[in-house]
Amino acid sequence: MTAVPRLLDEIHPGEILLHEFLKPLCISEAQLARDLGVPLVEVRALVRGELALSVEMALRLGLFFSMEPRFWLSLQCEFDMRTAIRKRRQEISGQVRICALTA
């Protein structure tokens, strides 16, 4: 079995939203929720890392910040992959038979 490379800790997209966007721009969670047209509880759960960022939320954030929605989706995808590798890779690798390709 090959060694699993050491990964940095997972960073939830909500943490990036809070520290890289909301705080520097002085935007409250309540203001963001109103401007996005979503319930405040949804924004709060996202910022706390309790809710995964959906495709719809990525679209809303992309429109709000005038940026590519894929940026937000890639953050969620990276978070999910790092979490899965850290928590499930060993278990899953024991269940998978590796394909033996021949030329």
SVG drawing of the C-alpha trace seen along z (x, -y; Angstrom):
<svg xmlns="http://www.w3.org/2000/svg" viewBox="-35 -47 39 54">
<polyline fill="none" stroke="black" stroke-width="0.4" points="0.0,0.0 1.3,-3.5 1.7,-6.1 -1.1,-8.7 0.4,-12.2 -0.1,-14.5 -3.0,-16.9 -3.5,-20.3 -6.6,-20.6 -9.9,-21.0 -11.2,-24.6 -14.9,-24.8 -16.1,-27.3 -18.1,-29.1 -14.9,-29.9 -13.5,-31.4 -16.7,-33.3 -16.5,-34.8 -12.8,-35.6 -12.0,-36.6 -15.3,-38.2 -17.7,-39.2 -15.4,-40.6 -13.1,-42.5 -16.1,-44.0 -18.0,-44.7 -21.0,-42.6 -23.1,-41.0 -24.6,-37.5 -28.0,-39.1 -27.3,-41.5 -25.8,-38.7 -28.9,-36.6 -31.2,-39.5 -29.2,-40.3 -29.0,-36.6 -32.7,-36.1 -32.1,-33.1 -33.0,-32.5 -30.5,-33.8 -30.3,-30.4 -28.9,-29.1 -26.1,-31.7 -25.3,-31.2 -25.1,-27.4 -22.8,-27.8 -20.5,-30.2 -20.3,-27.9 -19.4,-24.9 -22.6,-23.1 -24.0,-23.2 -22.4,-22.2 -22.4,-24.9 -24.9,-24.0 -24.8,-24.7 -27.6,-27.2 -25.7,-29.0 -22.6,-29.0 -24.6,-30.7 -26.0,-33.3 -22.6,-34.0 -21.1,-34.3 -23.7,-36.8 -23.5,-38.8 -19.7,-39.1 -19.5,-39.4 -17.3,-36.3 -17.4,-32.8 -19.7,-30.5 -17.3,-27.7 -14.9,-29.3 -17.3,-28.5 -18.1,-25.0 -14.4,-24.2 -13.9,-25.2 -16.7,-22.8 -15.3,-20.0 -11.8,-20.4 -13.2,-20.4 -15.3,-17.2 -12.3,-15.4 -9.9,-16.2 -12.5,-15.1 -13.1,-11.9 -9.4,-11.1 -8.7,-11.8 -11.7,-9.9 -12.5,-7.1 -9.5,-6.4 -8.1,-3.5 -11.5,-1.8 -12.4,-2.3 -9.0,-1.2 -9.5,2.1 -12.7,2.7 -11.5,1.7 -9.7,4.1 -7.2,2.2 -7.6,2.6 -4.6,4.4 -4.1,2.7 -2.1,4.5 -0.6,3.0"/>
</svg>
